[in-house]
Amino acid sequence: MVIFKNVKDIQEYISGKKVAGVRPGFIPTMGALHAGHLSLIAKAREDGMLIICSIFVNPTQFNDKKDFEQYPISVEEDIELLVKAGCDVLFLPSQEEVYPGGQQKAATYDFGYLDTILEGAKRPGHFKGVGQVVARLLEIVQPERLYLGQKDYQQCMVINKLISKMGTDITSVVICPTMREPDGLALSSRNRRLTESQRAVAVTIYQCLVSIESKQKMGSFALVKKECEELLAAKGFDVEYVALANARDLTLLNTYEPGYPMVTLIAARIGEIRLIDNMVLG
Ligand code: AMP
């Protein structure tokens, strides 16, 4: 695996590879890698791409300064995992490389409705930051395919919108399924910060998603939502949202709409740790 820290160097390398007919597949991450990240690499490898990963903990997408300061960092271990997973290129830029001249100079995009609900509403400025960093990384790497995890469902929609706004028709998005622990908890870098007792109850989020999916015959979502909120609160969570939405455009729903693609999404805090998860209803 080749590691680049400078924009100029990685661009030269990728251009050379493109001339040789190689197709770049890009997996942006914030590090503290786990099997979820590695599943994106496995998919890119299956697709025969030149696998380019980035590790950059982007300050502009953290609306909570403490969350940024406490975000787990484990670059040495990450490098080992990437080598084992068959990653070809790692981009490990400094803030100055990503935001030359300062963060305030980065281009911003308006995501409209998507930025007013769920993660957008609960984390003001978060998607603006995601848009800034992804736009910049796409500009640098110019991948043919961008691999994202369904774990961040709303983020996938925001990035799709970003790509259409940027007008870069070179990049297509591949969304990969959420990798989970055997009990169902979605893998997340933030899980590392859970205490043993928090870890034990963290699975309740997944159990709520399963329960929401299984109760579609109830018609109304209100009661199911209340049950989940109460269960999560009883387990010690501070619930941010338990939602049901149209899976295509994230219009929020109060009733199950049989025949429409639907997704259920939950965000809740246990202690200081904020967890999110979602499930597309079958
Ligand atoms: P992050 O490092 O959290 O910014 O995540 C980098 C990429 O990995 C994003 O596209 C995430 O959606 C994806 N990802 C994170 N957790 C998982 C998971 N449990 N399963 C699949 N993909 C994931």
Residues whose N, C-alpha, C, O or C-beta is under 5 A from the ligand:
A	BS01	AMP	P28 T29 M30 G31 G36 H37 Y147 L148 G149 Q150 K151 D152 C176 P177 T178 M179 A186 L187 S188
